[in-house]
Amino acid sequence: YGSMVFLDIMNWFVESLAKTGQRIGVPKLKIDFETCPDYLLDIYCKRDVEIELENFKRFMRFLEDNSVSRLCYTRASTAMAAYLLRHYKTKIYIHNNEQAIDLERDSYRGGRTECFYLGELKNDNYYILDVNSLYPYVMRNNSYPIKYKKIIHKINIPDLQEYLRDSAVVAKVLIQTDEAVYAVRRERTIFPVGLFWVTLTTPELKYALHHNHIKQIDDAVIYNQSNIFETYVDKFYMLRQEFKSAGVAEYEELCKKMLNSLYGKFGQKAEVWEKIGDCPDESDRIEQCFEVGTAGVRQLRYLLGEVFELKGYEEPFNSFPAISSEIAAYSRMYLYKLMKTAGTGNYYYCDTDSLFVNEKGYQNLAGYLHDSKLGGLKVVEQTDQIIIQGLKDYIT
């Protein structure tokens, strides 16, 4: 007989059903659930289905007319399918060297979110600036690992410099620096100064070598590299700008998500679930269990009369975390470049692809300002007062 799959519409469209109906010209109905007769409830529910049916007809036409991809269960998996269908021109070789994968995972960190000032800012002009599609920008304009070559133990600095001329590298290094530029993961991502060990990727290693910050090298993984994302980014950034000009906000947002979702698929981990019992009368659900006396949290999944426990994560068959790690690193380094251009004391807060600056910082960044150019800076807000209270906590 086949199977039936239930999916959340928000896997693709992060909006209310009422907003979807308004966007496609099939308005959602209103009803009083306490007093309505069954025949009106039937009409109401049928309209909800009609909205999503029309929405997905349009979505399928979008995928087909733009030669995007087949429909997948999520935006991210649809993004990967789109990449493989039209833009996978250079072979990417998945490897299973555990030592190399451990270094890749250790180098993989997120964006930079940091307060450089806490409290009230006033008596100046302040600007909230955003990079236009930061991750797609660095994806398009850099080369990334495509094939594992070898792992080297105790490599020296001249050899590392030579490899970085035409290869991608992930390496564990001893850093001594007075610049808060290298990301280190503790309970959160921090940017320390001083002497410390950290695993870095190609753009960070090049910066560290150029500034004589590397004092010692432990293990290094060497890869062939190539520009593998240029046509993908060009395609979806063009579509995004077209939808923006046409005022189709949700498809502009969908193209944005397609641009931003792809890189994470290369670093995705697979969950490992183990059956621990039967539960024939329990409803399907997921539980988080906080146990007294322990610091850990257990996650349980009740599904079709059975209960499973999340035991950990493993590498899926098509993961290549070095790619995701380098994309994140190039993004952090580009943001750091913008911070240095703004000048010390002229920026107050950053969050992945945004920077809060004063008038002098804004003027120093004039060469980067552009409302739509990929990688350019657009002004999100101008104000004469900002109160920064903490990470992701500010008032303008």
C-alpha positions as CSV (number, residue, x, y, z in Angstrom):
1,Y,0.0,0.0,0.0
2,G,2.6,2.9,0.2
3,S,3.0,5.3,3.1
4,M,1.6,8.6,4.2
5,V,4.0,11.4,5.4
6,F,2.8,14.2,7.6
7,L,4.9,17.4,7.2
8,D,4.8,20.9,8.7
9,I,4.1,23.6,6.2
10,M,6.6,25.8,8.0
11,N,9.4,23.4,6.7
12,W,9.1,25.7,3.7
13,F,6.9,28.7,4.5
14,V,7.4,30.4,7.8
15,E,4.2,32.3,7.9
16,S,0.7,32.0,9.3
17,L,-2.1,30.3,7.1
18,A,-3.9,33.7,7.1
19,K,-0.8,35.4,5.7
20,T,-0.4,32.6,3.1
21,G,-4.1,33.1,2.0
22,Q,-3.6,36.8,1.8
23,R,-0.5,36.4,-0.3
24,I,-2.1,34.1,-2.9
25,G,-5.5,35.7,-3.0
26,V,-7.5,33.0,-1.2
27,P,-8.4,34.6,2.1
28,K,-8.7,32.5,5.3
29,L,-12.2,32.5,6.7
30,K,-13.3,33.6,10.2
31,I,-15.4,31.5,12.5
32,D,-16.7,31.2,16.1
33,F,-15.8,27.7,17.1
34,E,-18.1,27.9,20.1
35,T,-21.3,28.6,18.2
36,C,-20.7,27.5,14.5
37,P,-22.8,24.6,13.1
38,D,-21.1,21.7,11.5
39,Y,-21.8,22.7,7.9
40,L,-19.9,26.1,8.5
41,L,-17.1,24.3,10.2
42,D,-16.8,22.1,7.1
43,I,-16.6,25.1,4.8
44,Y,-14.0,26.7,7.1
45,C,-11.8,23.6,7.2
46,K,-12.1,23.1,3.4
47,R,-10.9,26.7,2.8
48,D,-7.8,26.0,4.9
49,V,-7.0,23.0,2.7
50,E,-7.7,25.1,-0.5
51,I,-5.2,27.7,0.7
52,E,-2.4,25.2,1.1
53,L,-3.3,23.3,-2.1
54,E,-3.0,26.5,-4.1
55,N,0.1,27.5,-2.2
56,F,1.8,24.2,-3.0
57,K,0.7,24.3,-6.7
58,R,2.5,27.7,-6.9
59,F,5.5,26.3,-5.1
60,M,5.8,23.4,-7.5
61,R,5.5,25.8,-10.4
62,F,8.3,27.9,-8.9
63,L,10.5,24.8,-8.6
64,E,9.7,23.7,-12.1
65,D,9.7,27.0,-14.0
66,N,13.0,28.0,-12.5
67,S,14.6,24.6,-12.9
68,V,15.3,24.6,-9.2
69,S,14.8,21.0,-7.9
70,R,12.4,18.4,-6.9
71,L,10.4,19.0,-3.7
72,C,12.0,17.7,-0.6
73,Y,10.9,17.6,3.1
74,T,12.6,20.8,4.2
75,R,14.1,24.0,2.8
76,A,17.6,22.8,3.5
77,S,17.1,19.4,1.7
78,T,15.4,21.2,-1.2
79,A,18.5,23.5,-1.3
80,M,20.8,20.5,-1.5
81,A,18.6,18.9,-4.2
82,A,18.8,22.2,-6.2
83,Y,22.6,22.3,-5.8
84,L,23.0,18.7,-7.0
85,L,20.6,19.0,-9.9
86,R,22.0,22.1,-11.6
87,H,25.2,23.2,-9.9
88,Y,27.2,20.1,-8.9
89,K,29.9,20.4,-11.6
90,T,33.0,19.6,-9.6
91,K,33.1,16.3,-7.8
92,I,33.2,16.3,-4.0
93,Y,34.7,13.3,-2.5
94,I,33.4,12.2,0.9
95,H,36.0,10.6,3.1
96,N,35.9,8.6,6.3
97,N,39.2,9.4,8.0
98,E,38.2,9.7,11.7
99,Q,41.2,11.8,12.7
100,A,40.5,14.3,10.0
101,I,36.8,14.4,10.7
102,D,37.5,15.1,14.4
103,L,39.7,18.0,13.4
104,E,37.0,19.3,11.0
105,R,34.4,19.1,13.7
106,D,36.7,20.8,16.2
107,S,37.2,23.7,13.7
108,Y,33.4,24.1,13.0
109,R,32.0,27.1,14.9
110,G,29.2,29.5,14.3
111,G,28.9,33.2,13.8
112,R,30.3,36.0,15.9
113,T,27.8,37.6,18.4
114,E,29.5,40.0,20.8
115,C,29.0,43.2,22.8
116,F,31.9,45.7,22.7
117,Y,29.9,48.1,24.8
118,L,27.2,47.7,27.4
119,G,24.8,50.5,28.4
120,E,23.4,53.6,26.7
121,L,24.9,55.2,23.6
122,K,23.8,58.8,22.7
123,N,25.2,62.1,21.4
124,D,26.2,60.7,18.0
125,N,24.6,59.1,14.9
126,Y,24.5,55.3,15.1
127,Y,23.9,52.9,12.3
128,I,22.8,49.3,12.3
129,L,24.4,47.7,9.2
130,D,23.8,44.3,7.7
131,V,25.9,42.4,5.2
132,N,23.8,41.5,2.1
133,S,23.8,37.6,2.2
134,L,27.0,37.1,4.1
135,Y,27.2,33.3,3.9
136,P,26.3,33.2,0.2
137,Y,28.8,36.0,-0.5
138,V,31.7,34.0,1.0
139,M,30.4,30.8,-0.6
140,R,30.5,32.4,-4.0
141,N,33.9,34.1,-3.8
142,N,36.1,31.4,-2.2
143,S,37.3,27.9,-2.9
144,Y,36.4,25.0,-0.5
145,P,37.6,21.5,0.3
146,I,36.5,18.9,-2.3
147,K,38.9,16.0,-1.6
148,Y,40.9,14.8,1.4
149,K,44.5,14.4,0.5
150,K,46.4,13.5,3.7
151,I,46.8,14.3,7.4
152,I,50.2,15.4,8.6
153,H,51.5,15.2,12.2
154,K,53.7,17.9,13.6
155,I,54.0,20.0,10.5
156,N,56.3,23.0,10.5
157,I,55.3,26.6,9.6
158,P,57.1,26.8,6.2
159,D,55.4,23.6,5.0
160,L,52.0,24.9,6.2
161,Q,52.6,28.1,4.2
162,E,53.5,26.1,1.1
163,Y,50.3,23.9,1.4
164,L,48.1,27.0,1.8
165,R,49.3,28.3,-1.6
166,D,47.0,25.9,-3.5
167,S,45.2,23.7,-0.9
168,A,42.6,24.0,1.8
169,V,43.9,23.2,5.3
170,V,42.4,22.4,8.7
171,A,45.1,22.5,11.5
172,K,45.4,22.5,15.3
173,V,47.7,25.3,16.2
174,L,49.2,27.1,19.2
175,I,48.2,30.8,18.8
176,Q,49.7,33.8,20.6
177,T,47.8,37.0,19.8
178,D,46.6,40.3,21.1
179,E,43.8,40.4,18.5
180,A,40.4,38.9,19.3
181,V,40.0,37.3,15.9
182,Y,40.1,33.5,16.4
183,A,36.9,31.7,17.5
184,V,37.2,29.3,20.4
185,R,34.2,27.2,21.5
186,R,33.6,26.8,25.2
187,E,30.0,27.0,26.5
188,R,29.6,29.6,23.7
189,T,31.9,30.9,21.0
190,I,34.5,33.3,22.4
191,F,37.4,35.3,20.9
192,P,40.2,35.2,23.4
193,V,43.6,36.9,23.4
194,G,46.9,35.4,24.7
195,L,48.3,31.9,24.3
196,F,46.0,29.0,23.4
197,W,45.4,26.0,21.3
198,V,42.7,26.1,18.6
199,T,41.8,24.3,15.4
200,L,41.6,26.7,12.5
201,T,40.7,26.5,8.8
202,T,42.2,28.1,5.6
203,P,41.2,31.8,6.0
204,E,42.1,31.9,9.7
205,L,45.4,30.1,9.1
206,K,46.4,32.5,6.4
207,Y,45.6,35.4,8.7
208,A,47.5,33.9,11.5
209,L,50.6,33.2,9.4
210,H,50.5,36.7,7.9
211,H,50.5,38.2,11.4
212,N,53.0,35.7,13.0
213,H,50.4,34.4,15.5
214,I,51.2,30.7,15.0
215,K,53.8,29.4,17.5
216,Q,53.4,25.6,17.0
217,I,51.4,23.2,14.8
218,D,50.1,19.9,15.9
219,D,48.1,18.0,13.2
220,A,47.0,19.4,9.8
221,V,44.6,18.0,7.2
222,I,45.3,18.9,3.6
223,Y,42.5,19.0,0.9
224,N,42.2,19.7,-2.8
225,Q,40.0,22.8,-3.2
226,S,37.7,24.4,-5.8
227,N,35.1,27.1,-6.2
228,I,31.9,25.0,-6.0
229,F,29.1,27.4,-5.2
230,E,29.4,30.3,-7.6
231,T,26.6,29.3,-10.0
232,Y,24.3,28.3,-7.2
233,V,24.6,31.6,-5.4
234,D,24.3,33.6,-8.6
235,K,21.0,31.7,-9.5
236,F,19.3,32.2,-6.2
237,Y,20.5,35.7,-5.5
238,M,19.2,36.7,-8.9
239,L,15.8,35.1,-8.2
240,R,15.7,36.7,-4.7
241,Q,16.3,40.2,-6.2
242,E,13.6,39.6,-8.8
243,F,11.0,38.5,-6.2
244,K,12.0,41.5,-4.0
245,S,11.4,43.9,-6.9
246,A,8.1,42.3,-7.7
247,G,7.0,42.6,-4.0
248,V,6.7,38.8,-3.5
249,A,8.0,38.8,0.1
250,E,7.6,35.1,0.8
251,Y,9.4,33.9,-2.3
252,E,12.1,36.4,-1.6
253,E,12.4,34.9,1.8
254,L,12.3,31.4,0.4
255,C,15.3,32.2,-1.9
256,K,17.1,33.7,1.0
257,K,16.6,30.5,3.0
258,M,17.8,28.4,0.0
259,L,20.9,30.5,-0.1
260,N,21.6,30.3,3.6
261,S,20.5,26.7,4.2
262,L,22.8,24.8,1.8
263,Y,26.1,25.2,3.6
264,G,24.8,23.6,6.8
265,K,23.9,20.4,5.0
266,F,27.5,19.5,4.6
267,G,28.1,19.8,8.3
268,Q,24.8,18.1,9.4
269,K,25.0,15.2,11.9
270,A,22.6,12.2,12.0
271,E,20.8,11.3,15.2
272,V,21.3,7.9,16.7
273,W,18.0,6.6,18.3
274,E,17.9,3.3,20.3
275,K,14.6,1.5,21.1
276,I,14.3,1.1,24.9
277,G,10.8,-0.2,25.3
278,D,7.2,-0.5,24.2
279,C,4.4,1.9,25.0
280,P,1.2,0.8,23.2
281,D,-1.1,3.3,24.8
282,E,1.1,6.4,24.6
283,S,0.6,9.3,22.2
284,D,3.4,10.1,19.7
285,R,5.6,12.8,21.2
286,I,9.2,13.8,22.1
287,E,10.2,14.4,25.8
288,Q,13.2,16.0,27.4
289,C,13.9,14.4,30.8
290,F,15.9,16.4,33.4
291,E,17.1,13.9,36.0
292,V,17.7,14.9,39.6
293,G,21.4,14.7,40.6
294,T,22.8,14.7,37.1
295,A,23.8,17.5,34.7
296,G,22.6,15.6,31.6
297,V,19.3,15.7,29.7
298,R,17.7,12.6,28.2
299,Q,15.6,12.9,25.1
300,L,12.9,10.3,24.4
301,R,10.7,9.8,21.4
302,Y,7.4,8.0,21.6
303,L,6.4,6.7,18.1
304,L,3.8,4.2,17.0
305,G,3.7,2.3,20.4
306,E,7.5,2.2,20.9
307,V,9.8,4.5,22.8
308,F,13.3,5.4,21.7
309,E,16.2,7.3,23.4
310,L,18.6,9.7,21.6
311,K,22.0,8.1,22.2
312,G,24.2,10.5,20.3
313,Y,25.1,11.6,16.8
314,E,27.1,10.2,13.9
315,E,28.4,11.3,10.5
316,P,25.8,10.8,7.8
317,F,27.0,9.3,4.5
318,N,27.2,12.6,2.7
319,S,28.7,14.9,5.3
320,F,31.9,16.9,4.7
321,P,32.1,19.3,7.8
322,A,35.3,20.9,6.5
323,I,33.2,22.7,3.9
324,S,30.7,24.1,6.4
325,S,33.5,25.0,8.8
326,E,35.4,27.0,6.2
327,I,32.3,28.9,5.1
328,A,31.6,29.9,8.7
329,A,35.3,30.9,9.1
330,Y,35.3,33.0,6.0
331,S,32.1,34.7,7.3
332,R,33.7,35.5,10.6
333,M,36.9,36.8,9.0
334,Y,34.9,39.0,6.7
335,L,33.0,40.5,9.6
336,Y,36.3,41.0,11.4
337,K,37.6,42.9,8.3
338,L,34.6,45.2,8.5
339,M,35.2,45.8,12.2
340,K,38.8,46.7,11.5
341,T,37.8,49.0,8.7
342,A,35.2,50.8,11.0
343,G,38.1,51.3,13.5
344,T,38.5,50.4,17.1
345,G,36.0,52.3,19.3
346,N,33.7,52.9,16.4
347,Y,31.7,49.6,16.6
348,Y,29.7,48.5,19.6
349,Y,27.9,45.3,18.8
350,C,28.0,42.5,16.2
351,D,25.7,39.6,15.4
352,T,26.9,37.2,12.7
353,D,26.2,39.5,9.7
354,S,25.4,42.8,11.4
355,L,27.5,45.6,12.9
356,F,26.5,48.6,15.1
357,V,28.7,51.6,14.4
358,N,28.9,55.3,15.1
359,E,29.2,58.1,12.5
360,K,32.9,57.8,12.1
361,G,32.7,54.0,11.7
362,Y,30.0,54.5,9.1
363,Q,32.1,56.9,7.1
364,N,35.1,54.5,7.3
365,L,32.9,51.8,5.8
366,A,31.5,54.0,3.0
367,G,33.3,51.8,0.4
368,Y,31.2,48.8,1.4
369,L,27.8,50.5,1.5
370,H,25.3,49.1,-1.1
371,D,21.6,48.3,-0.7
372,S,21.6,45.1,-2.8
373,K,25.1,44.1,-3.9
374,L,26.1,40.7,-2.6
375,G,28.5,41.2,0.3
376,G,27.7,44.9,0.6
377,L,26.5,46.7,3.7
378,K,23.0,48.1,3.8
379,V,21.7,50.4,6.5
380,V,18.9,48.7,8.5
381,E,18.4,51.6,10.9
382,Q,19.8,55.0,11.8
383,T,19.3,56.4,15.3
384,D,20.7,58.8,17.8
385,Q,20.4,56.4,20.7
386,I,21.0,52.7,21.4
387,I,20.9,50.8,24.7
388,I,22.9,47.6,24.6
389,Q,21.9,45.3,27.4
390,G,23.5,42.0,26.3
391,L,23.7,39.5,23.5
392,K,20.7,39.8,21.2
393,D,19.3,42.3,23.8
394,Y,19.3,45.9,22.7
395,I,16.9,48.9,22.3
396,T,17.0,51.5,19.5
